[in-house]
Amino acid sequence: MRRLPFRRLVSLATLAVVGAATLGTAACGDDADDAAGASGPVTLRLGYFPNITHAPAVVGVEKGIFAEKLGSDVKLETKTFNAGPAAIEAVFSGALDATYIGPNPTVNAFSKSKGEAVRVVSGAASGGVALVVKPEITSVEQLRGKKIATPQLGNTQDVALRYWLKEKGLRTTKEGGGDVQVVPQENAQTVETFGSGAIDGAWVPEPFVSRLVNAGGKILVDERDLWPDKKFVITNLLVSTTFLKAHPDLVKKLVEGQVAANEFVNTRPDEAQQAISDHIGKITGKPLDVKLIKQAWPTLEFTNDPIASSLKTGLDHAVAVGLTQPVDLDGLYDLSFLNEVLKAQGKPEVTQP
């Protein structure tokens, strides 16, 4: 079995146990398929989150774009996650070959594996994140003593919230102490806890920003306002270097699927929004309201550019709040496949960091 014995920087013991229990069996089975030889199809295991910031992934799976680009001799298996650290745990355990993921878990994966385990092969999306609070909260100082949720300790939104609070003079701790109590919890749970009054706000991605606003909250911080030109990477496409070395042809096809999915999302937004609604319905049992998707859509930009400079800044923020150590990011990006695909289509290439 192909396993990389690494751990992500911010790792909860319970999560590691659960990840191994739920994903280990699938990994073993897939490796058995690979060991069966060239006579059977190669399996590509792809992770993503069922939310709007992962629209290229959701649409690519729902509309069969990835399956078409990969071809009939490749078996595509997918798994969804709530936040980045769990997806990275799956990559490290050998249960995923590629995943759509945010910048901070990307950095942690690269760091903990000493630059060996993962490569970013494409961007996917920018924006789509905000801090939503109770309407009576009108300033950062009023957050003192309040409970604010994030999707998971160490994930991209968790780092963004902690750094913003630090810049405003408010202290947080990994254990939930400090001036503002940061409460990591699943996004779907956050909608419930916000409605019940158990939390006072949340720094979350869409569609949960819009859900919280519709539940009576208001946006205190649109994260786009904190970045140059309002652009920051929210979603990358990352691959395991083990899979990349074994199947570079399939990685290129996967990137072709990403570019095609982004083209679909940007040129056929109504169809893309309906596809997102339908796909989330298949996963959760309840389609996401298309009106909610349309409400969130303008806050996002779907781009193949990974906006590498914002990832580096995000790393600096994670270091500042004590969730990671300084990391040399040389070698993290391999945009050769992306630029081959873009060049073949007559589109501008993306600068290799």
LUMDO-299401 format. One record per residue (C-alpha): residue in three letters; x, y, z. Coordinates in Angstrom, 3 decimals. Layout:
<kolnus>
rest / X / Y / Z
ALA / X / Y / Z .
...
</kolnus>
This chain:
<kolnus>
rest / X / Y / Z
MET / 0.000 / 0.000 / 0.000 .
ARG / 1.210 / 3.539 / -0.780 .
ARG / 1.225 / 5.453 / 2.469 .
LEU / 3.014 / 8.601 / 3.498 .
PRO / 3.677 / 8.532 / 7.230 .
PHE / 3.256 / 12.223 / 7.739 .
ARG / 0.947 / 14.218 / 9.967 .
ARG / -0.407 / 17.646 / 9.336 .
LEU / 0.801 / 20.388 / 11.637 .
VAL / -2.515 / 21.103 / 13.282 .
SER / -3.833 / 17.657 / 14.050 .
LEU / -6.377 / 16.532 / 16.584 .
ALA / -5.851 / 13.017 / 17.838 .
THR / -9.491 / 12.158 / 17.491 .
LEU / -9.539 / 13.327 / 13.884 .
ALA / -6.554 / 11.164 / 13.034 .
VAL / -8.234 / 8.099 / 14.502 .
VAL / -11.504 / 8.777 / 12.744 .
GLY / -9.733 / 9.526 / 9.463 .
ALA / -7.815 / 6.272 / 9.628 .
ALA / -10.919 / 4.278 / 10.492 .
THR / -13.136 / 5.744 / 7.810 .
LEU / -10.623 / 6.091 / 5.011 .
GLY / -8.139 / 3.291 / 5.580 .
THR / -10.374 / 0.553 / 4.222 .
ALA / -11.030 / 2.469 / 1.009 .
ALA / -7.317 / 3.125 / 0.549 .
CYS / -6.435 / -0.546 / 0.926 .
GLY / -9.111 / -1.581 / -1.520 .
ASP / -7.984 / 0.937 / -4.110 .
ASP / -4.364 / -0.107 / -3.791 .
ALA / -5.494 / -3.655 / -4.349 .
ASP / -7.117 / -2.490 / -7.592 .
ASP / -3.853 / -0.852 / -8.666 .
ALA / -1.948 / -4.021 / -7.841 .
ALA / -4.262 / -6.013 / -10.077 .
GLY / -2.226 / -4.791 / -13.036 .
ALA / -2.743 / -2.895 / -16.242 .
SER / -5.742 / -4.986 / -17.226 .
GLY / -8.023 / -3.066 / -14.871 .
PRO / -8.802 / 0.674 / -14.857 .
VAL / -6.599 / 3.064 / -12.896 .
THR / -8.432 / 4.693 / -9.995 .
LEU / -8.185 / 8.412 / -9.332 .
ARG / -9.561 / 9.390 / -5.921 .
LEU / -10.612 / 13.040 / -5.795 .
GLY / -11.640 / 15.052 / -2.732 .
TYR / -13.617 / 18.285 / -2.555 .
PHE / -16.041 / 20.196 / -0.328 .
PRO / -19.775 / 20.411 / -1.102 .
ASN / -19.881 / 24.198 / -1.095 .
ILE / -19.835 / 27.069 / -3.548 .
THR / -16.153 / 27.897 / -3.099 .
HIS / -15.494 / 24.468 / -4.651 .
ALA / -17.878 / 25.119 / -7.550 .
PRO / -15.435 / 23.887 / -10.241 .
ALA / -15.102 / 20.564 / -8.420 .
VAL / -18.824 / 20.219 / -7.727 .
VAL / -19.792 / 21.104 / -11.290 .
GLY / -16.993 / 19.014 / -12.745 .
VAL / -18.245 / 15.941 / -10.919 .
GLU / -21.963 / 16.588 / -11.382 .
LYS / -21.764 / 17.355 / -15.108 .
GLY / -19.373 / 14.505 / -15.825 .
ILE / -16.595 / 16.844 / -16.971 .
PHE / -13.834 / 15.082 / -15.048 .
ALA / -15.056 / 11.657 / -16.103 .
GLU / -15.072 / 12.749 / -19.741 .
LYS / -11.554 / 14.215 / -19.614 .
LEU / -10.116 / 11.260 / -17.703 .
GLY / -11.562 / 8.753 / -20.121 .
SER / -13.257 / 5.389 / -19.812 .
ASP / -10.069 / 3.613 / -18.724 .
VAL / -9.915 / 5.663 / -15.500 .
LYS / -12.195 / 5.029 / -12.525 .
LEU / -13.032 / 8.300 / -10.760 .
GLU / -13.883 / 7.996 / -7.071 .
THR / -14.889 / 11.056 / -5.052 .
LYS / -15.132 / 11.926 / -1.371 .
THR / -16.358 / 15.119 / 0.269 .
PHE / -14.938 / 16.911 / 3.304 .
ASN / -15.948 / 19.729 / 5.634 .
ALA / -12.513 / 21.331 / 5.962 .
GLY / -8.941 / 21.093 / 4.743 .
PRO / -7.076 / 19.293 / 7.541 .
ALA / -9.267 / 16.211 / 7.190 .
ALA / -8.703 / 16.123 / 3.436 .
ILE / -4.940 / 16.370 / 3.932 .
GLU / -5.096 / 13.513 / 6.423 .
ALA / -6.705 / 11.461 / 3.670 .
VAL / -3.944 / 12.383 / 1.219 .
PHE / -1.274 / 11.456 / 3.758 .
SER / -2.947 / 8.136 / 4.557 .
GLY / -3.029 / 7.241 / 0.872 .
ALA / -6.806 / 7.453 / 0.632 .
LEU / -6.833 / 10.408 / -1.806 .
ASP / -4.801 / 11.106 / -4.930 .
ALA / -5.946 / 14.705 / -5.395 .
THR / -8.149 / 17.193 / -3.633 .
TYR / -9.584 / 20.672 / -3.921 .
ILE / -8.469 / 22.489 / -0.798 .
GLY / -7.682 / 25.820 / 0.813 .
PRO / -4.258 / 27.455 / 1.121 .
ASN / -3.389 / 26.875 / 4.783 .
PRO / -3.898 / 23.095 / 4.759 .
THR / -1.919 / 23.105 / 1.505 .
VAL / 1.009 / 24.783 / 3.244 .
ASN / 0.770 / 22.483 / 6.247 .
ALA / 0.844 / 19.416 / 4.015 .
PHE / 3.884 / 20.690 / 2.151 .
SER / 5.648 / 21.616 / 5.384 .
LYS / 5.012 / 18.421 / 7.323 .
SER / 6.141 / 16.273 / 4.411 .
LYS / 9.285 / 18.407 / 3.961 .
GLY / 8.115 / 19.370 / 0.498 .
GLU / 7.666 / 15.798 / -0.658 .
ALA / 3.999 / 14.827 / -0.445 .
VAL / 1.971 / 17.320 / -2.479 .
ARG / 1.976 / 19.743 / -5.406 .
VAL / -0.467 / 22.487 / -6.394 .
VAL / -1.316 / 21.997 / -10.065 .
SER / -4.022 / 24.637 / -10.514 .
GLY / -6.056 / 27.304 / -8.837 .
ALA / -9.850 / 27.090 / -8.705 .
ALA / -11.488 / 29.989 / -6.857 .
SER / -10.959 / 33.299 / -5.083 .
GLY / -13.149 / 35.051 / -2.503 .
GLY / -16.446 / 33.895 / -1.055 .
VAL / -15.597 / 34.238 / 2.666 .
ALA / -16.885 / 36.563 / 5.366 .
LEU / -17.334 / 37.067 / 9.095 .
VAL / -21.055 / 37.072 / 9.867 .
VAL / -22.196 / 38.225 / 13.323 .
LYS / -25.323 / 39.014 / 15.283 .
PRO / -26.832 / 42.318 / 14.129 .
GLU / -26.141 / 44.074 / 17.423 .
ILE / -22.383 / 43.609 / 16.949 .
THR / -21.117 / 46.632 / 15.028 .
SER / -17.386 / 46.740 / 15.852 .
VAL / -14.482 / 44.402 / 16.425 .
GLU / -14.228 / 45.492 / 20.065 .
GLN / -17.715 / 44.102 / 20.670 .
LEU / -16.370 / 40.644 / 19.832 .
ARG / -14.503 / 40.545 / 23.137 .
GLY / -15.923 / 37.708 / 25.222 .
LYS / -17.928 / 36.345 / 22.260 .
LYS / -17.910 / 32.916 / 20.594 .
ILE / -17.027 / 32.847 / 16.891 .
ALA / -17.090 / 29.636 / 14.847 .
THR / -14.718 / 28.458 / 12.119 .
PRO / -14.907 / 25.230 / 10.061 .
GLN / -11.922 / 23.516 / 11.731 .
LEU / -8.856 / 24.326 / 13.808 .
GLY / -6.056 / 25.253 / 11.425 .
ASN / -8.177 / 25.506 / 8.298 .
THR / -8.006 / 28.560 / 6.032 .
GLN / -10.886 / 30.462 / 7.634 .
ASP / -9.667 / 29.615 / 11.138 .
VAL / -6.283 / 31.202 / 10.387 .
ALA / -7.899 / 34.218 / 8.731 .
LEU / -10.107 / 34.905 / 11.753 .
ARG / -7.325 / 34.473 / 14.295 .
TYR / -4.959 / 36.727 / 12.363 .
TRP / -7.576 / 39.442 / 11.870 .
LEU / -8.402 / 39.396 / 15.588 .
LYS / -4.697 / 39.537 / 16.461 .
GLU / -4.284 / 42.574 / 14.202 .
LYS / -7.163 / 44.200 / 16.075 .
GLY / -5.551 / 43.496 / 19.448 .
LEU / -7.703 / 40.525 / 20.465 .
ARG / -6.073 / 37.297 / 21.628 .
THR / -7.181 / 33.733 / 20.814 .
THR / -5.850 / 30.308 / 21.814 .
LYS / -5.982 / 26.901 / 20.141 .
GLU / -7.951 / 25.644 / 23.136 .
GLY / -10.719 / 28.219 / 22.703 .
GLY / -9.554 / 30.730 / 25.302 .
GLY / -8.417 / 34.323 / 25.042 .
ASP / -10.360 / 37.497 / 24.375 .
VAL / -12.502 / 35.822 / 21.705 .
GLN / -13.457 / 32.164 / 21.963 .
VAL / -12.920 / 30.489 / 18.577 .
VAL / -15.163 / 27.437 / 18.237 .
PRO / -14.267 / 25.031 / 15.412 .
GLN / -17.347 / 23.170 / 14.161 .
GLU / -18.820 / 21.847 / 10.938 .
ASN / -20.369 / 24.517 / 8.755 .
ALA / -23.826 / 22.920 / 8.767 .
GLN / -23.736 / 22.858 / 12.564 .
THR / -22.749 / 26.525 / 12.591 .
VAL / -26.035 / 27.503 / 10.958 .
GLU / -27.885 / 25.752 / 13.802 .
THR / -25.726 / 27.114 / 16.623 .
PHE / -25.959 / 30.645 / 15.245 .
GLY / -29.741 / 30.362 / 15.098 .
SER / -29.926 / 29.059 / 18.661 .
GLY / -27.627 / 31.765 / 20.008 .
ALA / -24.892 / 29.324 / 21.049 .
ILE / -22.384 / 31.308 / 18.967 .
ASP / -22.225 / 34.998 / 18.169 .
GLY / -20.844 / 34.724 / 14.652 .
ALA / -18.725 / 32.721 / 12.245 .
TRP / -15.908 / 33.197 / 9.720 .
VAL / -17.070 / 30.840 / 6.980 .
PRO / -17.164 / 30.275 / 3.208 .
GLU / -20.208 / 30.434 / 0.987 .
PRO / -22.956 / 29.275 / 0.947 .
PHE / -22.805 / 29.485 / 4.731 .
VAL / -22.186 / 33.236 / 4.671 .
SER / -25.480 / 33.730 / 2.869 .
ARG / -27.231 / 31.186 / 5.087 .
LEU / -26.177 / 33.039 / 8.218 .
VAL / -27.177 / 36.380 / 6.716 .
ASN / -30.587 / 34.957 / 5.854 .
ALA / -30.818 / 33.651 / 9.442 .
GLY / -30.578 / 37.213 / 10.741 .
GLY / -26.847 / 37.802 / 10.751 .
LYS / -24.903 / 40.611 / 9.124 .
ILE / -21.499 / 40.726 / 7.463 .
LEU / -18.938 / 42.453 / 9.660 .
VAL / -15.954 / 41.600 / 7.439 .
ASP / -15.909 / 40.643 / 3.761 .
GLU / -12.517 / 38.954 / 3.473 .
ARG / -12.038 / 40.307 / -0.043 .
ASP / -11.595 / 43.743 / 1.512 .
LEU / -8.467 / 42.519 / 3.332 .
TRP / -6.555 / 41.568 / 0.154 .
PRO / -4.924 / 43.480 / -2.738 .
ASP / -7.311 / 43.818 / -5.682 .
LYS / -9.836 / 41.850 / -3.576 .
LYS / -8.175 / 38.607 / -4.747 .
PHE / -7.036 / 35.725 / -2.553 .
VAL / -6.921 / 32.011 / -3.118 .
ILE / -9.724 / 30.144 / -1.426 .
THR / -9.433 / 26.885 / -3.380 .
ASN / -6.483 / 25.112 / -5.026 .
LEU / -6.268 / 21.797 / -6.849 .
LEU / -3.604 / 19.743 / -5.109 .
VAL / -2.250 / 16.308 / -6.039 .
SER / -0.228 / 13.664 / -4.252 .
THR / 3.308 / 13.513 / -5.622 .
THR / 3.072 / 9.723 / -5.445 .
PHE / 0.181 / 9.815 / -7.910 .
LEU / 1.795 / 12.583 / -9.947 .
LYS / 4.954 / 10.552 / -10.488 .
ALA / 3.025 / 7.367 / -11.270 .
HIS / 0.388 / 8.937 / -13.554 .
PRO / 1.470 / 12.329 / -14.963 .
ASP / -0.824 / 11.750 / -17.951 .
LEU / -3.826 / 11.479 / -15.662 .
VAL / -2.843 / 14.579 / -13.720 .
LYS / -2.817 / 16.501 / -16.991 .
LYS / -6.277 / 15.125 / -17.815 .
LEU / -7.489 / 16.095 / -14.347 .
VAL / -6.204 / 19.626 / -14.941 .
GLU / -7.982 / 19.624 / -18.311 .
GLY / -11.117 / 18.801 / -16.367 .
GLN / -10.487 / 21.667 / -13.944 .
VAL / -10.025 / 24.175 / -16.785 .
ALA / -13.141 / 22.863 / -18.538 .
ALA / -15.149 / 23.003 / -15.307 .
ASN / -14.111 / 26.619 / -14.706 .
GLU / -15.049 / 27.448 / -18.296 .
PHE / -18.489 / 25.942 / -17.691 .
VAL / -18.912 / 27.786 / -14.382 .
ASN / -17.919 / 31.148 / -15.871 .
THR / -19.798 / 30.937 / -19.184 .
ARG / -22.918 / 29.058 / -18.090 .
PRO / -23.568 / 30.316 / -14.557 .
ASP / -27.264 / 29.427 / -14.451 .
GLU / -26.576 / 25.810 / -15.399 .
ALA / -23.630 / 25.691 / -12.996 .
GLN / -25.741 / 26.989 / -10.131 .
GLN / -28.422 / 24.377 / -10.785 .
ALA / -25.754 / 21.665 / -10.963 .
ILE / -24.389 / 22.762 / -7.580 .
SER / -27.867 / 22.671 / -6.083 .
ASP / -28.538 / 19.191 / -7.466 .
HIS / -25.180 / 17.785 / -6.431 .
ILE / -25.339 / 19.065 / -2.867 .
GLY / -28.822 / 17.578 / -2.705 .
LYS / -27.424 / 14.172 / -3.620 .
ILE / -24.839 / 14.442 / -0.845 .
THR / -26.958 / 15.930 / 1.925 .
GLY / -30.427 / 14.784 / 0.947 .
LYS / -31.593 / 18.357 / 0.446 .
PRO / -30.772 / 20.459 / -2.662 .
LEU / -29.216 / 23.823 / -1.931 .
ASP / -31.646 / 26.634 / -2.734 .
VAL / -30.624 / 28.093 / -6.102 .
LYS / -31.623 / 31.543 / -4.834 .
LEU / -29.013 / 31.133 / -2.095 .
ILE / -26.370 / 30.184 / -4.654 .
LYS / -27.223 / 33.225 / -6.779 .
GLN / -26.987 / 35.392 / -3.668 .
ALA / -23.471 / 34.116 / -2.964 .
TRP / -22.214 / 33.988 / -6.561 .
PRO / -21.024 / 37.630 / -6.944 .
THR / -18.598 / 37.246 / -4.022 .
LEU / -16.576 / 34.602 / -5.903 .
GLU / -14.186 / 34.585 / -8.824 .
PHE / -13.461 / 31.243 / -10.469 .
THR / -9.912 / 31.310 / -11.777 .
ASN / -7.262 / 28.777 / -12.754 .
ASP / -4.591 / 31.090 / -11.338 .
PRO / -3.678 / 29.840 / -7.832 .
ILE / -2.803 / 33.429 / -6.759 .
ALA / 0.395 / 32.169 / -5.140 .
SER / 1.247 / 35.486 / -3.488 .
SER / -1.874 / 35.260 / -1.310 .
LEU / -0.944 / 31.745 / -0.217 .
LYS / 2.439 / 33.029 / 0.952 .
THR / 0.721 / 35.827 / 2.864 .
GLY / -1.654 / 33.293 / 4.403 .
LEU / 1.379 / 31.327 / 5.564 .
ASP / 2.748 / 34.450 / 7.216 .
HIS / -0.583 / 34.870 / 8.986 .
ALA / -0.554 / 31.270 / 10.231 .
VAL / 2.961 / 31.781 / 11.596 .
ALA / 1.857 / 34.982 / 13.309 .
VAL / -0.971 / 33.219 / 15.181 .
GLY / 1.179 / 30.265 / 16.192 .
LEU / -0.410 / 27.598 / 14.012 .
THR / 2.685 / 26.818 / 11.946 .
GLN / 6.381 / 27.519 / 11.543 .
PRO / 7.995 / 29.417 / 8.657 .
VAL / 8.111 / 27.245 / 5.541 .
ASP / 10.176 / 27.386 / 2.369 .
LEU / 7.519 / 27.002 / -0.344 .
ASP / 9.987 / 26.364 / -3.160 .
GLY / 8.667 / 23.433 / -5.187 .
LEU / 5.065 / 23.594 / -3.972 .
TYR / 3.682 / 24.595 / -7.375 .
ASP / 3.824 / 22.551 / -10.538 .
LEU / 1.840 / 24.533 / -13.084 .
SER / 3.377 / 22.838 / -16.101 .
PHE / 0.245 / 20.799 / -16.811 .
LEU / -1.999 / 23.830 / -16.388 .
ASN / 0.076 / 25.939 / -18.757 .
GLU / 0.176 / 23.152 / -21.335 .
VAL / -3.605 / 23.005 / -21.253 .
LEU / -4.041 / 26.782 / -21.365 .
LYS / -1.531 / 27.191 / -24.188 .
ALA / -3.239 / 24.492 / -26.256 .
GLN / -6.497 / 26.427 / -25.896 .
GLY / -4.926 / 29.770 / -26.775 .
LYS / -5.435 / 31.119 / -23.260 .
PRO / -2.930 / 33.149 / -21.230 .
GLU / -0.548 / 31.017 / -19.224 .
VAL / -0.170 / 31.406 / -15.456 .
THR / 3.165 / 32.571 / -14.094 .
GLN / 5.000 / 29.786 / -12.279 .
PRO / 5.819 / 31.017 / -8.741 .
</kolnus>
